């Protein structure tokens, strides 16, 4: 029995890793080996370059918007004291709770010709819609603005941590040499924080590359939209798979940059003297300018779209639309997917510890699903169904969708569990081994009670991520299993934005729980460091 337990402990992490990587491998293998056809020839000659160029252009614009928003905001709350700084410190993470497609719905209504922004402008100036130019949200630039509004917290978090943890002796030396605030930022703080900023930016762009809902709603022809349409509109999975290869290559490039930047970021500054930081107090006009900058970000990226959705819901009474079925489907799929992802994460973490499994293989397997966009994983799921002779219906499709969720999001829940596991004293494990406890007993009686808080935190993150997921759910859900995300997208695609408000608000409300938890933990960490 002991041998069987040890064998299971050695095989568990590998089995979980293979399970997670199969959907990505299936999509890529089919894309590389499938034969061509008329549809692929058409896409290759007429659509591949526009799809790729548009995707890269959107990512480049998104990067510029994110850097212009997140880095100055992180520096202001880290280095200066101004009215409202304590609130902005944690509140600037709130936009992370809102999926990109929900932000797109809200701003499409806000900034439309009949929306409140342009209507108010015409009322104030007396102009007609033909007499002035107004930014168009239904463009690649508009999509980049939408994605940056929801993803800039990735860079804000990493930049804020890097600025907070810098050597105060170095900063004081620069100040003693007469460096101004701008020169201190550009010459000292920014170069030191660059690896962390690049890592956060690469992670944000990886999420932007995976977007489907916002791009599809705004009519922007990105690779993600092309994959889903090649499958759903033209019935050409081979064409979709080949587009998936291009998209996965872009996503993996950003993942590689993230890993490389994190490695460089481990080289922290050292100094003999670490002092309690004293933020420079901004008074008068400078303080209010800093407050307006941070407040404007929060207003545009969170409060305005949320307020507009709530107003639409109350004004139109769209809350009477059936919401219970998609809500129940979301809860069932979210809990099931999170449970399976937690099991896979625990198998990898605990199994790797007890079996000394090859960590590089496990990390790559877990990362493959996270780096691959949902449309690619959905495509891989379809190929798995086809290879096994199953149909996209009933329990089989539900189980497959839950497995795709685990493949996509296990990495997101893995980090809180790994952090909790690494904090557990190794002496307890040695003591359990000396008493002859098997791997299973050590896990249930020693490891699991210690890492339970990390498991719960990871489970919360996983549930919310699954609740927000759109393309894989759209491709794989069986009949009658619409989720909140699918229902909101269907309403918005039919130009029924009022009906899309309630599911959109429920998704955002669910996303606030882990974001507020993250904000609280970061605030505590910041105060501890400071």
HELIX and SHEET records of a PDB file:
HELIX    1   1 UNK A    2  UNK A   33  1                                  32    
HELIX    2   2 UNK A   38  UNK A   42  1                                   5    
HELIX    3   3 UNK A   43  UNK A   47  3                                   5    
HELIX    4   4 UNK A   48  UNK A   79  1                                  32    
HELIX    5   5 UNK A   85  UNK A   91  1                                   7    
HELIX    6   6 UNK A   94  UNK A   97  5                                   4    
HELIX    7   7 UNK A  100  UNK A  110  1                                  11    
HELIX    8   8 UNK A  116  UNK A  125  1                                  10    
HELIX    9   9 UNK A  129  UNK A  131  5                                   3    
HELIX   10  10 UNK A  140  UNK A  164  1                                  25    
HELIX   11  11 UNK A  168  UNK A  176  1                                   9    
HELIX   12  12 UNK A  181  UNK A  184  1                                   4    
HELIX   13  13 UNK A  185  UNK A  189  3                                   5    
HELIX   14  14 UNK A  190  UNK A  209  1                                  20    
HELIX   15  15 UNK A  213  UNK A  218  1                                   6    
HELIX   16  16 UNK A  223  UNK A  232  1                                  10    
HELIX   17  17 UNK A  237  UNK A  265  1                                  29    
HELIX   18  18 UNK A  284  UNK A  298  1                                  15    
HELIX   19  19 UNK A  299  UNK A  303  3                                   5    
HELIX   20  20 UNK A  304  UNK A  316  1                                  13    
HELIX   21  21 UNK A  318  UNK A  320  5                                   3    
HELIX   22  22 UNK A  324  UNK A  355  1                                  32    
HELIX   23  23 UNK A  359  UNK A  371  1                                  13    
HELIX   24  24 UNK A  374  UNK A  388  1                                  15    
HELIX   25  25 UNK A  394  UNK A  423  1                                  30    
HELIX   26  26 UNK A  426  UNK A  434  1                                   9    
HELIX   27  27 UNK A  439  UNK A  442  1                                   4    
HELIX   28  28 UNK A  443  UNK A  447  3                                   5    
HELIX   29  29 UNK A  448  UNK A  468  1                                  21    
HELIX   30  30 UNK A  471  UNK A  476  1                                   6    
HELIX   31  31 UNK A  484  UNK A  493  1                                  10    
HELIX   32  32 UNK A  497  UNK A  529  1                                  33    
SHEET    1   A 2 UNK A  80  UNK A  81  0                                        
SHEET    2   A 2 UNK A 280  UNK A 281  1                                        
END                                                                             
